[in-house]
Amino acid sequence: MQESCKWKFDLSKLRLARTRKGLSQGVVEDALDKTKGWLSRKENGLSPITIDEIERLSNIYGIDVAYFFSSSVEDSSKSTNYVVINEEEFKSLIKEVACK
């Protein structure tokens, strides 16, 4: 049986995208009307991140949402740095972002 492709959200790219843009956590939190510490918890995997939040952050950082994801057929359950979504969810997310 062939394994299905999974799309992994890489939390390390969340911080990298922000720092490459030269933004502090506070500036991003203010732009999203979030409380102090909100982004730190997201970047460190201490609080779950939603698809909507990923989209909003990608807009602030001026990057395509696909930047945060990589495809893999390997078992990513061993890593805490990833949020795994299936291929259908990924295609839906990319399609939604492309239409905006």
C-alpha positions in Angstrom: 0.0 0.0 0.0 1.4 3.4 -1.0 1.7 6.0 1.7 -0.2 9.2 1.0 1.6 12.5 0.9 1.4 14.6 4.0 2.2 18.3 4.2 4.1 19.4 7.2 4.0 22.9 8.7 7.5 23.8 9.8 7.4 26.0 12.9 11.0 27.0 12.5 10.0 28.8 9.3 7.5 30.9 11.2 10.3 32.7 13.1 12.6 32.8 10.1 10.0 34.5 7.9 9.4 37.2 10.6 13.1 37.9 11.2 13.9 38.0 7.5 11.2 40.7 7.2 12.9 42.5 10.1 9.8 42.5 12.3 9.6 42.1 16.0 7.1 39.8 17.7 5.4 42.9 19.2 5.0 44.6 15.8 3.3 41.4 14.4 1.1 41.0 17.4 0.0 44.6 17.2 -0.8 44.2 13.4 -2.9 41.2 14.3 -4.4 42.7 17.4 -3.0 39.9 19.6 -1.7 40.0 23.2 2.0 40.2 24.1 3.5 36.7 24.0 1.0 35.3 21.5 3.5 35.0 18.6 6.2 33.6 20.9 3.9 30.8 22.0 3.1 30.0 18.3 6.7 30.1 17.2 7.8 27.8 20.0 5.0 25.3 19.5 3.5 26.1 22.9 0.1 27.0 21.4 -1.5 25.5 18.3 -1.6 27.6 15.1 -4.7 27.7 12.9 -4.8 27.8 9.1 -6.3 31.3 9.4 -3.4 32.4 11.5 -0.9 31.0 9.0 -2.7 32.9 6.2 -2.7 36.1 8.1 1.0 35.8 9.0 2.0 35.0 5.4 0.2 38.2 4.3 2.1 40.3 6.9 5.4 38.7 5.9 4.6 39.1 2.2 5.2 35.4 1.4 3.2 32.6 -0.1 1.7 30.3 2.5 3.3 27.3 0.8 6.7 28.5 2.2 5.7 27.2 5.6 5.0 23.7 4.3 7.0 20.8 2.9 5.7 17.5 1.6 6.8 14.2 3.0 5.7 10.6 3.1 7.8 9.9 6.2 6.4 9.5 9.7 6.5 13.0 11.1 4.8 12.1 14.4 8.2 11.9 16.0 8.9 15.6 15.5 7.3 18.3 17.6 8.2 21.0 15.1 5.6 20.1 12.6 1.9 20.3 12.2 0.8 17.7 9.6 -2.1 18.2 7.3 -3.2 15.9 4.4 -2.8 16.7 0.8 -6.4 17.6 0.3 -6.2 20.2 3.1 -3.0 21.6 1.7 -4.5 22.0 -1.8 -7.6 23.6 -0.4 -5.4 26.0 1.7 -3.3 27.0 -1.3 -6.3 27.4 -3.5 -8.0 29.7 -0.9 -4.9 31.8 -0.6 -4.4 32.0 -4.4 -8.0 33.3 -4.8 -7.6 36.1 -2.3 
